[in-house]
Amino acid sequence: MVRRLNLRSPADAIGHQIKINGVTAPIVGVVKDFYNNSLHSEISSIAIFPSISTYSTCAVKIDPAHLHSNLAAIEKIWDQTFPDYLYSTNSSMTVSPNSTRPTSPCSG
């Protein structure tokens, strides 16, 4: 997105006003490019922003070696940010005994 806005660097994007779906807001952070669709498609520009009316799930990459402390830290931030909304984790997440990577019951 930084390139599409013709900005020199991610730091130059911070504070820049952007209009999406009729809403103008400042850019408050920039993440490294990632595939938000198929790995077979190009990396596309994406804006990540809060919209309480559409919150349902969130995926977070964490180090399984620190799983419990990371989940506790995420819950604390959630509760401070959204005190009126329930925080819950996906109880079906597992860690494979032969790997340090979390796996889901859907993986083959």
C-alpha positions in Angstrom: 0.0 0.0 0.0 2.9 2.4 0.7 4.1 2.1 -2.9 0.5 2.6 -4.2 0.3 5.8 -2.2 3.6 6.9 -3.8 5.3 7.3 -0.3 9.0 6.7 0.2 8.8 4.5 3.2 6.5 2.9 5.8 7.5 5.7 8.3 6.3 8.3 5.7 2.8 6.6 5.7 2.3 7.1 9.5 -0.2 9.9 10.0 -1.1 10.1 6.3 -4.8 10.4 5.8 -6.5 7.7 3.7 -10.1 7.4 2.6 -11.7 3.9 2.3 -15.4 3.2 1.8 -16.2 6.9 2.5 -14.3 7.0 5.8 -11.2 9.1 6.2 -8.7 8.1 8.9 -5.0 8.3 9.6 -2.6 5.5 8.9 -1.4 4.3 12.4 0.8 1.4 11.4 2.3 -0.5 8.5 2.9 -4.3 8.2 5.3 -6.2 6.0 3.8 -7.4 2.7 2.0 -10.7 3.0 -0.2 -13.0 0.8 -3.8 -12.1 1.8 -5.2 -14.4 -0.9 -3.7 -17.5 -2.6 0.0 -18.0 -2.7 -0.5 -18.3 -6.5 -1.7 -14.7 -6.7 0.3 -11.4 -6.4 0.6 -9.7 -3.1 -2.1 -7.1 -3.2 -2.6 -3.8 -1.3 -4.7 -4.2 1.8 -6.0 -1.9 4.6 -6.6 -3.4 8.0 -8.9 -1.4 10.2 -11.3 -2.0 13.0 -15.0 -2.4 12.4 -16.8 -3.7 15.5 -19.9 -4.5 13.5 -17.9 -7.1 11.4 -15.7 -8.6 14.1 -15.9 -12.3 14.3 -12.5 -14.0 14.2 -8.8 -13.2 14.1 -5.7 -15.2 13.3 -2.6 -14.6 15.2 0.8 -16.2 14.6 2.5 -16.9 18.0 5.4 -19.0 19.2 4.1 -22.3 20.6 6.9 -22.3 23.1 5.2 -19.3 24.8 1.6 -20.2 23.9 0.0 -19.7 27.3 1.7 -16.4 28.1 1.0 -15.1 24.6 -2.7 -16.0 24.8 -2.9 -14.3 28.3 -1.3 -11.2 26.9 -3.6 -11.1 23.9 -6.6 -11.5 26.3 -5.4 -8.7 28.5 -5.1 -6.3 25.5 -8.5 -7.4 24.2 -10.2 -6.8 27.6 -8.6 -3.4 27.9 -9.6 -2.4 24.3 -13.0 -4.0 24.1 -14.3 -4.4 27.7 -17.9 -4.9 26.6 -17.0 -7.8 24.2 -16.3 -11.4 25.0 -12.8 -12.8 24.3 -12.5 -16.4 23.4 -9.9 -18.7 21.8 -10.4 -21.5 19.4 -10.3 -24.6 21.6 -9.6 -26.9 18.7 -6.0 -25.5 18.2 -3.4 -28.1 18.8 0.3 -28.5 18.7 1.8 -31.4 16.9 4.1 -33.5 19.0 6.6 -33.7 16.1 6.6 -30.0 15.4 6.6 -26.7 17.2 4.0 -25.4 14.7 0.4 -25.3 15.8 -1.9 -27.4 13.6 -5.6 -27.2 13.1 -7.9 -30.3 13.0 -8.6 -29.3 9.4 -4.9 -29.7 8.3 -4.0 -32.9 6.5 
